[in-house]
């Protein structure tokens, strides 16, 4: 859910069951962000499938319940989210050992969503809307083009087909400079 939506931790923790639309043609989640702003983010089929399975396992959840409650059924805290993510990273480290050397936070997932959207060619203004930023300039603070993106940009440029020539000053200029 974090990666699919690029949501802030506060948006994930305050998400209610009623904020999720699981319609097969228009599945999305309504996020309540900073400054009481609301936005809708589309969901992948796999995310919808996981949410449906979660709802089936937890039939007592109603529209006003937290979608992702803590063990007491209340709204999760930032610490709860970080601990759950740490457990997921630890489990994934068995398959991907390089993860052991990385610090992965919920904001890292948000940043990764932004980078992958950028690498997929999504316009920066759409990414800003996706992440709930006030303007695209806010998005620039943590989206930096990686080397692969720069190489693709370079590939779109055509090298000049003219041979480089060394500049040769005329004799009159050389004579003038000698008199100085």
N, C-alpha and C positions, 0 to 999 in steps of 0.2 A: 504494500500500500504506500509506503514511504517513497519507493522508487517510482512507481507508476504515477503518483500524483505530484511528486516534488514538494510535498507539503512541509510546512514548518512543524516542529514538535507540538507547539501549542494548537495547531490546527488538527493534528492527528488525535491529540488527547481529548479535545472537545467535540470530536465528531460523534454524532448520534446515529442510531440505526435509521432514523427518518431522513438523514442527509444523503443516504445512498439510494440511487435509482438503479435497479438491476434489470431494466428492460434490455432485451437482447439487441435491439437496434440502436438504443441511445443510452447505454449504461454510463453513469457518471456519478460523481460525488460532489456535493455542494460543500465547499469549505468556507469557514468563517475566519477571516484573517485579521491582520492588523487594521486598526482604525475602523473596526466593525464592517470592513469591506467583505463582500461575498463574491465567490467565483465558483464556477463549475469546471471540473476537470474530467475528461473522458476516462473510462476504465477499460483495460484489456479484458479479453474473454477469460484469461487465466486468473485475473484478479477477481472478476465476477464469480467465477467458479469457486475460488477460495472463500469469498464472502458468503456465498450460498451454503457451502459446507459448514462454515463457522455458525451461521444462523441455524442450520439444521441441528448442530450439536448443542446450541443454546436457545431452545424454543421459548424460554422465559423472557428473552429480550423483546421489548416493545419499541415503538418509534421514538420514544423519549429517552431510551437507555443509551449509555455510551456504547458505541460499536465495539470498541476495544477496551473493556473494563479491566480493572486490576482484580486480584483474587477475591476481593470483598464485593465486587460488583460495582464499585465506584469508578469515577474518572481516574485514569492513569496519571501519574506524575511524570515529569521529565526524567526523573531517576528511573522510574519503572520502564520507560521506553528505552533508555540507555542500557539498562540491565538486560532487557529482552534482546536488544540488538547485539550486545556483547555475547550473549549465549548463542545467538545465530551465527555470529562470526566465528566463535570457537568451534562450533559444529562444522562450519564450512572449511575451517583450517585443515581438517583431516583430508579433504579433497584438494584444497588449494593452499598448500603450506606457506606460500608467500604472504598470505593474509596475517600470519603471526607477527610479521615485522611492521605492520601498518596500524595506525590509529584510525579507527572508523567510528564516527559519531553519526547521529541522525542528520546533522548538517552536512556531513560528508556525502550522505545518500542524496540529499537535496542538490548539492553541488554536482554530483555525478549525473543526476537527471538533467540538469542544465547543460552540462558538457555534452552528453549524448544527444540531446536535442540539437545543439549547435553543430555537432559533427554530422548529424543526419541532414543538415542543410536547412533547418527550421530558422526562419527569420528571427532576429534578436527581439523584435517587438512582440512576436507571438510567445517567445520564451518568457519575456517580462510579464505578459498576461497570465501565462501558465503558472508562474511562480507567485503571482500576486504582487508584483512590484509596481510602484507608483509610475515609474518611467523606465525605458530601456537603459538609461544611464545607471540606474541602480543595479541592473543586471550585470553591467560591465565589471563591477567590483570583484566578482569571483568567477567570471567566465573569461578564460584566456585561451587563445588558440593554441592547440598543441602542434607538435612538429608535423604530424600527418596532415593536419589541415593546411599548414603552411606549404607543404609539398604539393598538395592538390591545387592550391592557389597558384603556385609557381608553374605547375604544369599547364595552366590555362594561359599563361603568358607565352609569347613567341620570342625566341631569341633573335636579336638582330642578325640579318644575313650578310651584313657588310663586314669586311675584314677590318680589323683595327689597324690604323696607321699611326706610326710615330710622328709627332709634330716636329717639323723641321723649320726653324726660324729663318727668315730671309737674311741674306748677308748684310743688308743695310741695317737690320735690327741688331744683329750681332756686333757690327762695327759701332753702332750708337752706344750699345751697352758697354763696350770696351772703353769708351771715352768717359764714362762716369766715374 
